[in-house]
Amino acid sequence: MSAHPLSGGERTAGRALTRGDYKTLTLAALGGALEFYDFIIFVFFAPVIGQLFFPVSIPDWLRQLQTFGIFAAGYLARPLDGIVMAHFGDLLGRKRMFTLSVLLMSVPTLLMGFLPTYASIGLAAPVLLLLFRVMQGAAVGGEVPGAWVFVSEHVPSRHIGYA
């Protein structure tokens, strides 16, 4: 037996995956899938979002472009927060960072559902939508790489590729 350098615990490279390993794999995969679902569903509703969060007076193509720009802003936030969350995952623990990433995804998603439209609050609507998308991008950027590291630390070394 040799200690894994990242986990600090003893790992047996030759052991089979246990029920706990499968539970860890399932929860990590489910968490990533749900966060990506929340993040990607935005693109399917882009025409509706464009109608609700941008002025009716601008051309449809410009509304769509602005909507996809907000979608892209979430992607741009991913790498930066992946670095930040990885750092704090090493310091404070990955489980705490998973909790934070779930919070960073669920709170903005909920707030987007309650967000007033452009007709109600004007320019604040697309600005708040942009802020919430960046928060969602940060959540996905921190959760997925963190899940990969977490899983690789908790399965036998010969099963890391499968995990």
N, C-alpha and C positions, 0 to 999 in steps of 0.2 A: 504494500500500500504506500502511495505517495500523496503528499498534500498537494492539492490543486492551488496554484499561486493566487488565484483570484478569490476563491471561496474561503480559504483559511481552514477548511475542514478536510477530513480524510475522505478520499473517493476510491472506489474499487473500479478500475478500468474494465474488468471482465464481467462484472455483474450484469444481470438482465435488468431491463427497465421494470420498476416496481409500479404498484398501483398509484403511489404518490407521484412518481415521475409522470405517469400518464395524466394525472390530475393537473400537474403543473403545466404540461404541454397543452392540454385542452383549455385551461383557463387563459394561458398566454395567447393562444391562437384565437380564442373567442373574444378576448379583449381587443386584440388588434383588428379583427374583422369588424367588430361593432364600431370601433373608432373610425375605421376607413369608411364604413357605411355612412355614418353621420357626416363625414367629411365630403364624400363623393356625391351624396344625394343632392347636394346643392346644384350640380351641373344639370341634373334632370329637371329641376325646377327653374332653370335660368330664364326662360321666357316669362314666367309668372313673376319671378323676383325682379326682373327688369321693369315690368309694368308697375309694380308696387313701390319700388324704391328709387326710381328716377323720374324726372319730369316727363309728363305726357307730351309736352311740346317738342321734344327732341326726336330725331328719326329713330326708327326701330333698330337699325344696324348699330347706332351709337349706344343705345340702351343695352343691347346685347354685348357690345364691346366692353362697356363699363362693368356689366355683370360678370363677364368672364375675367376682367381685370381683378375684380374683388376675389373671384375664385382663385386666380393665380397668386394673389398676395398671400393666401393661406399656404400655398406650396413654398413660397419664398421664405416663410417663417420656419419651416420644418428643420432645415439643417442647423440654423443658429440655436434653436431651442434644444435640438438633439445634443449639441455640445454642452449646453448649460445643464440639462437634466442628467446627462451622463456624469458630469462632474459632481453634482449633488447626490446622484445615485451612489457614487463611490464613497462620498462622505457620510451621508445620512441613511443609506440603505435603499435598495431598489423597490422594496414594497411601498415605502413612503412616496417614492417618485411615481409609482403606478397609481397610487391613490390621487396624487396631484394631477396626473395626466387625465384620469377619469373625470376629475373635477373640472379641469381645463376644457374638457370636451363637453360635458353635460351642462354646465352652467351657461356657456354661450349658446348652445343649441336651444336650451329652454328660453333664454332671453330673446333669441331670434324669432321664436314663435310668438312672443308678446310684443315684438318691436313695432311701433307705429309706422305707418307708411309715409312716403314723401308728401302726399296730400295733407297729412296731419301735422308733421313736424319739419317739413322742408329738408334742407341740406343735412340736418342731423341724422336723418334716417340712413342714407348711404354711408355716412361716416361711422355710425354705430355698427352697421352691418360689416363694414371693413374691419373694425376693431374686433368684432366677434369672430370673423373668419381667421384673423391672425392668431387669436387665442386658440381656435380649433387646430390650425396648422401647427402651433407650438405643441399642442397635446399629442398629435400624431407623430411629430418629429421626436418627441421624447419617449413615447410609449413603445414604438416598434423596435428601435435599436436597444432600448432598455430590456425589452422582453427577450430579445435574442441573447443578450449577455446573461440575464437571469436564468434562462433555460439552460444555456451552456454550462453554467456553474452548478446546476442541480441534477444533471444526468451523468451517467458514466461517460468517460472520455471517448469510448469507442462508439457511443450513440449520439455524439454531438451533431454530426451531419444529418442524421434522421430528425433530431430535435429541431 
